[in-house]
Amino acid sequence: MVSYFQGRTIANRDALKERITIRHLASMSSGLDCTSERDEETLREMKVSSDWVQFMLDRKMVWEPGTHFVYCSPGMHLLSPILQQATGITALDFACQNLFEPPGIRDVIWETDPQGHNRGSEGLYLHPHDMAKIGYLWLNKGQWEGKQIVSRDWVENSVKQQIKTGGDDDYGYGWWVHPGDPEAYSAIGRGGQRIIVVPGWNLMAVMRSHGSSLTAPGPLLFLSGWSLPGTLFM
């Protein structure tokens, strides 16, 4: 991780922080100080800081990377400036060129931090039918109309258990993994937004909500009358 921020002076830099990888950030197992109980508090502190990236890079280490799952939105935000550093374009521009364009996702809003990095953990606005296209892409191992849009290897690994959470569901790379019968995985956004994929049933569902929490999702928008071959939208 730190190799992508060569121009920055990073506080609390030690051997543990040097071992953080992109995969640790993507699986929420970086070991940075952002405990489960304080995720929202840490997120608020980051958002009132003048430099969100610096705020998170400076956090102390509390775990060996890869050993503990800690839900940490600020840690996930670091993936956006890393992608921008690696590609030379913003995460939004990269996504538009490589992920959104092939399935025709064009009406997109993605909020930024004070330095102009798209928010790595939130602030992405999509229509429900475009959310469904993302789910359909994962259901089909990263293929769209016979063309490999996302690496099959990455898709498969992203929805495998990369870290145990200590709860009923485990975590992949940005996806919650549900090991029940049938096995399923889901992308869960703030306020109750969900993309749920059940490969064994060839089923994918999208939920949109105006609620403020996952336990109170508010009005739901069920997709009906809009389908792709072999897939049920609910």
Buried (B, 14 or more C-beta within 10 A) or exposed (E): BEEBBEEBEBEEBEEBBEBBBBBBBBBBBBBBBBBBEBBEEBBEBBBEBEBBBBBBBBBEBBBEBBEBBBBBBBBBBBBBBBBBBEEEEBBBBBBBEEBBEBBEBEEBEBEBBEEEBBBBBBBBEBBBEBBBBBBBBBBBBBBBEEEEBBEEEEBEBBBEBBBEBEEEBBBBBBBBBBEEEEBBBBBBBBBBBBBBBBBEEEBBBBBBBEBEEBEEBEEBEEBEEEEBEEBBBE
